[in-house]
């Protein structure tokens, strides 16, 4: 609860902030970002990501999405760009 997900998500719909993020109904991307940040905060040395349940748009931006959504309009920094 109350997690700073700005390293992965810069803004949310309806003006919700990402520096003190908490919600009972997070999207797949925001939920995954919060879980990773929480894991890092407690000192996790390894993160396991289940490919079948991972939020694809959080994990990577494919060529089609890069063409459809300009980088300056995309609020999500893909996980693959951080590791």
N, C-alpha and C positions, 0 to 999 in steps of 0.2 A: 504494500500500500504506500502511496505517495512516492513514486519513483520518477527519477529524471530520465526520460527516454529521448532527450534531445540528441544524443549521439546517433540515433537511428531515425527519429521522426521529428521533423521541424515544426509542423503545425497540424492541427486537427480541424475537422469541420465545426462550424458554429463557434469559432473563436476559442475552443478549449486549448489550454496550454499543455505543453509537454514537459515542463520543468518540474512539475509536481503532480504527475499523472496518477489518477485513481478513478476507477469506474467499475460498476458491477457488470457491464456489458461491452467489454473491449472487443475490437475486431481481431482477426487472426494476427495481423501485423503488429498492432499495439500490444496485444497479449504476449506475443513472442519477444518483442523488444523489451517489455517489462521483465519477463522471466530471465532473459539473458543478463540484463543489468542487475537484477537481484542476485543472480548466481555469482556475478563478478564481485558484487559488494560483500558477499560472505566469504570470498576467497576461493571460489571453485577453480580448480586447476584444469578441469575438462568439462566441456559442454557436449552433451549428446543431443543430436537433432534427428528426429524421426522424419525422414524424407516424405513419407505418406501423409503425415499430419502437419507438416510445416507450411507456413504461409508463403507460397511461391513468390508473391510480389515483394515480400520482405527479404527473402533469401537472395534473389538475383533479378536484374532487369534484362530481359532479352532484347534482341535487336529490334523487334517489332514495337515493343513498348518505348524504347529509346526514340524511335521515329515518331510515335504517336504523342508522347508527352515530353515536352522540352525539359531538360535537366533542372532549369530554374523554376519550373512549375511542379516538379515532383517532390512531395514532402518526405518521401521515404529514401533513406540512404541504405541500399541493400547490404545485408550482412556480409556478403562476399567482398565488398569494398572495404570492410573494416578488419578483416582477418588476413 
